[in-house]
């Protein structure tokens, strides 16, 4: 089974007597319940509840290893350092560049990614280069399972955690204390007001480029993100998509007819007008 090296990923280690408490009170991830062999997504939010930085995090020895996109690495490290104040926490930059993701029989080393675990797929993340399969294999896998990534599927400071399914994939803790942006995210969750969600897009032909609007009757309902042939991801207004599906109105990405579906593992469904009326 495949093992793919993702080059543009960087790491730093968080250690110290107060490392867990420090992070737990800042980021979206519930670290208290984080298993020893589990990698969870997480985010540092703006006060308005939008994703400022996103990452994967797992336990490593006496501390935590945080993996993020290389373009975010320096900014995230500076922001966490700013919040440290007198906390007994140390940040150590790791020299290792890139991460190897492996799934199936090859997922034997490294923690298992909780996002894929929700979809019934064992996928491990191991720092460094330990595989040479083409990156397109990983893109196809995550697109097929509705797993969005920043920079390709959404812009930082433009998406709420619910938009990218972090409320369902292990990236949001709802039984923990306050963290930055928590009030907005919690209110959205308990009121059920999340209407933008990741969907899997299937085209009648090869999909157009990322950033193309998805439209119904010429009106936008979302934006296309990652693509691989005639498959892709998009973040859409699921109420508008649901209305289009119910009315059998065409959904298009540019000039291409498409169908949209919510990831099966999410348990979500497109709202109906009856749902909207009773909300």
N, C-alpha and C positions, 0 to 999 in steps of 0.2 A: 504493500500500500504506500501511497505517496508520503514524501518528506520534503517540504518546501522551505527554502531559506528566504525570509523577508528582510531585506537589507536595511531598510530605513526605520529601524527600531533601536532605541537606546534605553539604558537602565541606570537607576541609582538605588542604593540600599538605604533603608531607614532602620536605625538601631537605637538602643538606649532604653533605660528603665521605663520611660513614659511614651515610648514610640506608639504603642497600640492606642492608648488613650488619646494622644495628640492627634493621630490620623482619624480615629473614630469620630472625633468631634469636628472634623473639617470636611471630610469627603462623604460621598453618598453611600459608599459600600459599608455593609455591616461586617466589621472585622471580628467581632466577638464570636460570631458563628462560622467564620471562615475556616474550612477544613485544612488539614495539613497537606493534602495533595490536590488542592483546588485553586485555580486561578479565576478570579472574578473581575468583571469590568468595574470601573468606577469613574467618578468625575469630581472635579472641583468646580463648583457653580458660581455664577455671579449672584449678588444679592437678589436679583430678579428671577432666579431659578433657572437660568440658561447655562448650558455647558460651556465653561471657560477653557478647561483642559479635560481630556479623557485619557484613560490608561487601563492597563491590566495590572492586578496586584496579587501577590501570593506570599505565603509564609516561607521564610528561608532562614534556617538556623534560629537564632534568637531574635530576628527581626523580620523585615519585609523586603521583598524585591519588587520594585515598581518598573513596569515596562511601558514606554510611550513612544509615539512617533518622534523621530529625531528632530523634526522641526519644532516640536513642543517642549522638548526636553529641558532646554536652558530656562525658558520662561516658567515652567512648572516648578523646577528646582528653586528658582529665585522666589517664587510666590510662597512656597512652603517654608522656605528659610525665613521669610519676612514674618510669618505667623509664629515662628518658634518661640520668640521672646526668651523666657527663662526655663522653658521645658527641657527636660533631660532627654534630648533627642539629637541624633547625629545623622547627617546625610553624607553618603560616600558615593561618588561617581564611579561607575563600573567601566572598565576599559572595553569590555566585550561589546561588539557592535552587531546588531541584527539578531533575529530569533528564528529558530527552526520550528515550524508547525508540522506535526505528523499525525496521521489518523489511521484508524483501522489497526492492523497488526503492528504497525510501527509506533503506535502511541504508548510506548513503554517507558520513556524517560521524561521527566518534567511534569509539572502539575497539569491537571486536566482543565480545559477551558469551559467554564460553566455555561457560556452561551451556546456552545455546540452540544453540551451534555443535555440541555433542555430539549434539543432536537433528537436525542438518542444517539449522538455521535461522540465517541471518545477521541478527543483531539488534544494532544499535549503541546506545551510551549517550552522550548529549551533554548536558553541563550547561546548565541554562537551559530556557526555554520556547520550543520550536520546532515544536510540533504541537498540534492541537486535537481529535483524534479521542477518542472516549469511552474512559475507563480500563477499562471492561468488556471491550473488545477485547483488551487486554493480559492481563487476568485469565483470559479464556478460553484464550488462547494458552499461558500458563504452566501452567494446570491441565491442559490437554490433553497437555503434555509433562512433567508431573511435577516442576515446579520450585517448591519450597517457599520461603516467606519467613517470617522471624521475625515474631511478633506476630499473624499470621494462621494459620499452620500449626504453629507450635511456639513455646513460651515460652523465652526466654533462661534459661540456667542449668538447663534441664530436658532438653536434647537433646544427644546426642553428634554429632559431625560425620557419622559413618556413618548416623545416623538420617535425615539430610536429603540423603544421597547426595553429600556433599562429597568422599568418597574416589573418586568417579567423575566429577565434573564440573569438576575442575581446582582445587578448593579445598583439597586436602590434598597436601602434598609428602612422599613417602616416601623420597626420596633426599637429604634435607637433614639438617643436624645437629639438635640438640635445640632445642625451643621449649616454651613453657609447655603442660603437659598431654600432651606428645608420648609419654611412656612408656605412658600408658593407651591412647591412640589406636593406637599402634603394636602393642601387645599384642592389642587387639581385632581389628586388621586381620590380623595374621599367624596368629592362632588361629582366625580365621573365626567369631568369636562374635557378630557383629552380627546381631541378630534383629529389631530394629525398623527399618522402612524406609518411605519414602514410597510410597504406592500411589495410583493413579488410581481414583476411585470413580464408578461409573455407576449411577444410581438408576432404579427403575421409575416414579418420579414426581419432582417437585421435591424436592431434598434438604432436610432440616431445617437448623437453624442450626448454625454453627460451635460446636464443643465437645460435640456429640452423640456418644455412644459408638457404636462399631460393635460388634455383638454376634453371637455364635454360640450358640444354645441358651440365651440369656439371659446368657451370660458375655462380658465385654468383651474385645475383641482390639485395640482402638485407638480413636482419637478423630478425628472429622471436623474438618478445617480449612477452607480456602477452599472456597467453593461458587459455582457459576454455573449456575442452573437445576438440571438433573438430573445435573450433573457436579461433581466436587469432588476434593479431595486429603485424604488421611488418613495418619497415621503409625500403622502396625499391626505386630503381631507376625506376621511372615510365616510362621513355622512353624505358628502356629495357623490363619492364613488358608489355608495350603496344605493342612492337614489337613481343613478345612471344604470346600475345593474338591474334594479327592479323595473325600470321603464324600458330596458333593452336599448338604451341610448348608446351610440358608439363612443368609446373612449379612445383617444388618439395620442400618440407621442409624435409630434410633428405630423407627417403624412401617413404614419403607420398605425393601423388598427391594432389595439392591444387589449388584453384581458388583465385584470389585476386580482390577486388573491392575498389574503393574510396568511402569514406563516402558520402552518397547522399546529406547531407546538405552542403558539401563543394563546390558543383558546379564544381568540377574539373573533368577532363576526362584524360584518358591515351593518350599521344601524338601519332600521327601517323607519318610515314615517311614524308608525305606531310607537316605536321606541322613543322618537324625538318628542312626540306629543305627551308621553307619560313621564318624561324626564323632569 
